[in-house]
Amino acid sequence: MKTSEELQKAYYASKMDFYLHPSNYAVEPFRIFGPVYYVGDKQVCVHLIDTGEGLIILDAGFPQCVHLLTESIYHLGFDPHDIKWVIITHGHYDHTGCAMEYKRLYGARVAMSRVDTEWIAGKEFMLPSTHPLVMLSAAPEIDHMIEDGEHIRLGNIDMECKLIPGHTPGAMAFFFNATEDGKTRYRVGEYGGAGIRSVRKDRLLKGGQPLSIRQDFLDSLEKMKSEHVDIQLGNHPYNNHTFEKRARQLAGEKDAFIDPEGWLAFLNETQEKLRKMYAEEEASEAEAQKG
């Protein structure tokens, strides 16, 4: 089984074109439903929510993609100066990247969970010196630390925030109702951090993080099964099959993103991936002890 360092090196190599030429990964922005729009790129999801009294941005993408995000917002007919909140799902550089530029340029307030705000203040946030983006990535200045169970309200959006430790100690899930044509309403949800590599045992040990977060991850996924979600927003496009649904939408399926079964399927699939990784690690350790 490959070590975290080997996996990281392979990951950097696979993403090098994106790091160097982010415009190759631009996506034409589009409406998902009602006030919810996709303004991210092919690698990381970023969503815009028009509350009627200002804009909310969910996540802020990679730091080298600020021009892509800004272009997408203008392309949809919105003005970045109207952004009131940049809400970050969890404290990894590929989701905090443009936050400070939007704070400085447009006066947006930046919010993230209290847990991850305190976590990224330490060494955990810093990228390895070998990472291509190390000079662009820095912990954002957080204006508001979100507590578990808190609601962020702006205009006609009431966003419920729930702590889901696992991918990071302070990852959060967000839920709100979205209305279209004044009567059609669906519940929107985003699980803010589903990548499993962050809880590899060797990676946690090297970073001085408790191994208990591995069980926390499974527990968080289980807890979120009680939530009803009609429209799942992805943290990364693979979480909710963003571009497959967009292709269906372009083909004439207006309600392609309305998928009440998708949320539970995503949670179960992520749990299964975690359990498989844990089992493979145990088997590898047992084999090493035999040798």
WOSULJO-V606788 format. One record per residue. N is the residue number from 0. RES is the residue in one small letter. PSI is psi in whole degrees, 0 to 359 (* if undefined). NEAR is the number of other ideal C-beta (glycine too) atoms within 8 Angstrom. Layout:
((N	RES	PSI	NEAR) (N	RES	PSI	NEAR))
This chain:
((0	m	133	5) (1	k	149	5) (2	t	166	7) (3	s	322	10) (4	e	318	6) (5	e	319	8) (6	l	319	11) (7	q	317	9) (8	k	317	9) (9	a	323	9) (10	y	313	8) (11	y	317	11) (12	a	320	7) (13	s	336	6) (14	k	3	9) (15	m	320	9) (16	d	322	7) (17	f	319	12) (18	y	319	9) (19	l	328	7) (20	h	66	7) (21	p	333	14) (22	s	338	7) (23	n	346	7) (24	y	18	11) (25	a	149	11) (26	v	135	10) (27	e	125	6) (28	p	158	11) (29	f	160	8) (30	r	132	8) (31	i	306	10) (32	f	137	12) (33	g	240	9) (34	p	10	12) (35	v	127	13) (36	y	153	13) (37	y	125	14) (38	v	15	12) (39	g	195	14) (40	d	195	13) (41	k	347	8) (42	q	319	11) (43	v	136	13) (44	c	136	13) (45	v	133	15) (46	h	143	15) (47	l	136	16) (48	i	121	14) (49	d	107	8) (50	t	352	13) (51	g	342	6) (52	e	30	7) (53	g	169	10) (54	l	147	13) (55	i	136	16) (56	i	124	17) (57	l	110	12) (58	d	162	15) (59	a	13	14) (60	g	187	16) (61	f	152	14) (62	p	334	11) (63	q	6	9) (64	c	17	13) (65	v	324	12) (66	h	326	8) (67	l	317	13) (68	l	315	15) (69	t	317	9) (70	e	318	9) (71	s	319	15) (72	i	313	15) (73	y	322	10) (74	h	325	8) (75	l	352	11) (76	g	9	4) (77	f	165	10) (78	d	122	6) (79	p	338	12) (80	h	344	6) (81	d	1	8) (82	i	121	14) (83	k	324	11) (84	w	137	13) (85	v	110	15) (86	i	123	14) (87	i	129	15) (88	t	323	13) (89	h	163	15) (90	g	53	14) (91	h	147	9) (92	y	333	11) (93	d	0	9) (94	h	345	14) (95	t	354	14) (96	g	309	15) (97	c	1	13) (98	a	313	12) (99	m	327	10) (100	e	322	8) (101	y	330	16) (102	k	315	15) (103	r	318	6) (104	l	319	7) (105	y	359	9) (106	g	17	6) (107	a	147	11) (108	r	143	10) (109	v	129	16) (110	a	142	13) (111	m	163	16) (112	s	150	15) (113	r	320	9) (114	v	311	10) (115	d	331	16) (116	t	316	13) (117	e	325	9) (118	w	314	13) (119	i	352	11) (120	a	345	7) (121	g	193	7) (122	k	341	5) (123	e	329	8) (124	f	329	10) (125	m	136	5) (126	l	154	8) (127	p	149	7) (128	s	342	5) (129	t	353	6) (130	h	136	9) (131	p	337	7) (132	l	15	12) (133	v	325	10) (134	m	342	4) (135	l	343	8) (136	s	126	11) (137	a	151	5) (138	a	131	8) (139	p	157	12) (140	e	118	7) (141	i	125	9) (142	d	331	7) (143	h	126	7) (144	m	120	9) (145	i	136	12) (146	e	154	8) (147	d	128	7) (148	g	357	7) (149	e	155	8) (150	h	133	7) (151	i	120	12) (152	r	132	6) (153	l	126	10) (154	g	232	7) (155	n	17	7) (156	i	129	11) (157	d	102	8) (158	m	120	12) (159	e	134	10) (160	c	126	15) (161	k	132	11) (162	l	132	12) (163	i	70	15) (164	p	141	12) (165	g	276	14) (166	h	318	13) (167	t	165	13) (168	p	330	9) (169	g	27	16) (170	a	149	17) (171	m	151	15) (172	a	148	13) (173	f	139	14) (174	f	138	11) (175	f	161	11) (176	n	138	8) (177	a	132	14) (178	t	140	11) (179	e	145	9) (180	d	23	5) (181	g	357	4) (182	k	326	5) (183	t	123	7) (184	r	136	8) (185	y	154	11) (186	r	127	12) (187	v	140	15) (188	g	147	13) (189	e	128	13) (190	y	112	14) (191	g	62	13) (192	g	97	14) (193	a	1	10) (194	g	135	7) (195	i	343	12) (196	r	335	8) (197	s	343	10) (198	v	22	13) (199	r	141	12) (200	k	315	9) (201	d	327	8) (202	r	318	11) (203	l	317	13) (204	l	318	9) (205	k	325	7) (206	g	1	8) (207	g	26	4) (208	q	151	9) (209	p	139	5) (210	l	346	8) (211	s	341	6) (212	i	341	13) (213	r	318	12) (214	q	325	7) (215	d	319	10) (216	f	310	14) (217	l	319	12) (218	d	321	9) (219	s	317	13) (220	l	319	15) (221	e	317	9) (222	k	323	8) (223	m	352	13) (224	k	342	8) (225	s	352	4) (226	e	136	9) (227	h	128	6) (228	v	125	12) (229	d	323	9) (230	i	111	15) (231	q	128	14) (232	l	139	13) (233	g	148	12) (234	n	321	14) (235	h	155	10) (236	p	331	12) (237	y	340	6) (238	n	319	12) (239	n	15	11) (240	h	49	9) (241	t	309	12) (242	f	335	9) (243	e	318	7) (244	k	323	12) (245	r	320	11) (246	a	319	8) (247	r	322	9) (248	q	315	11) (249	l	332	6) (250	a	0	6) (251	g	358	4) (252	e	89	7) (253	k	321	5) (254	d	32	6) (255	a	329	9) (256	f	353	9) (257	i	110	9) (258	d	79	11) (259	p	337	8) (260	e	343	6) (261	g	325	11) (262	w	309	14) (263	l	321	8) (264	a	318	8) (265	f	314	13) (266	l	315	13) (267	n	318	8) (268	e	319	8) (269	t	319	11) (270	q	316	11) (271	e	320	8) (272	k	318	9) (273	l	311	14) (274	r	322	9) (275	k	316	8) (276	m	317	10) (277	y	318	9) (278	a	320	8) (279	e	322	9) (280	e	317	11) (281	e	318	8) (282	a	320	8) (283	s	319	9) (284	e	318	8) (285	a	321	8) (286	e	320	8) (287	a	322	7) (288	q	327	6) (289	k	323	5) (290	g	*	4))
